Each structure stands twice: as C-alpha cells, then as structure tokens.
Amino acid sequence: MSLKKRDFSKAAVSKGFIEIKSGNHIFYRFTDSEGRICDRVHTKISHGSASDLSNDLLAKMYKQMKFNSKSDLESFIQCPFTEEMYRKLLRSKDYDV
C-alpha cells in the first residue's frame, strides 16, 4: 500500500505538527500542549515530484517521529493512531508534550 505525501501532511497537521516550508523541503515540527515547538520530535519531506512516500523515507520518518515501528507511522497517517495516543507514546519516552 502506498502512502501519499498529502495524506501525511493532513494527518500531521491535524495531530499537533506545524508545517514549515523551506527551500526544497517541508519540515514538520511537533508542538506541545501549549503550542510550543518540541525540537526533538520532527521530520521532513521533499517538495519533489513523487507523490508517494517511499519505504526508505518512511523508515527514516518513523524514527525521527519516535514511533516504535513503521506500522505505527502508517497507522498515524491513516488515522487510527490519534493525537492523544501519539502524545502518550512520546510521554512514555520522556518527551514533555
């Protein structure tokens, strides 16, 4: 199953990330419950022409976003993994979100 950049973007922004466009990339930074940027939780994608997220990119993204597995990231994008579940996961790893 291929995952689309636009689906990731929609899920990320609706679940606490802010989108920052810079040069050839779009950076996603997670915000805490007060709206402050949590610099340790972030990822980026390219503006490039491909609309799908490659398996290699997904493997990098799940680590940057502190998920336990690539399937957790896929679930986050497809929406069964909620923002509250994500915050709980980050808190369990000692991130103050």
Buried (B, 14 or more C-beta within 10 A) or exposed (E): EEBEBEBBBEBBEEBBBBEEEEEEEBBBBBBBEEEEBBEBBBBBBEEEEEEEBEEEBBEEBBBBBBBEEBEBBBBBBEEEBEBEBBBEBBEEEEBEB
